[in-house]
């Protein structure tokens, strides 16, 4: 589990479908997360079903942001914030073996609990300031270095990440870089190129 972790944005759904198809076709998306804050909850199942079909086509793991019940409805994994439910609850309601990620902000103590509870990965951020979640502030990369020394499971960095600033983040210990804007704000004709640029960053670090 190493590479680019893509999170959906709030583009019109058909436009998002096109961008996701271009991104996933590269073969370089490790996980896709459904996060649509402007879509009413009643409309989300229809969107999830349509995006799941794209993920299934390219065999990309698909997880739902924050909502265990919605993830259970589709037999999918989930990414949980600190106030969005417990890992144990997710493990009881979701199929065995699905991805369960946990936001740990800048806390190694939160991460230790997530590891004990059985998280698939732990996420730290916002690494850099981001317009997607401006209230998150920015914590920098030192926490990634500390987490890398302490934990064996995958570490996900999130917040303000771009191809251009990713080298230090990956070197600090991030296995996964979670992004929205850096890929999905691109014109449809440039989405694949941006994903490939991310893949090159990880490949460079692996050599």
Secondary structure as UniProt FT lines:
FT   STRAND          3..7
FT   HELIX           13..24
FT   TURN            25..27
FT   STRAND          29..34
FT   TURN            37..38
FT   HELIX           41..58
FT   STRAND          61..65
FT   HELIX           68..74
FT   STRAND          77..80
FT   TURN            82..83
FT   HELIX           87..93
FT   TURN            96..97
FT   STRAND          100..103
FT   TURN            105..106
FT   HELIX           108..117
FT   STRAND          121..125
FT   TURN            132..133
FT   HELIX           134..136
FT   HELIX           142..150
FT   STRAND          154..158
FT   TURN            163..165
FT   HELIX           166..172
FT   STRAND          176..179
FT   HELIX           181..184
FT   HELIX           188..190
FT   HELIX           191..206
//
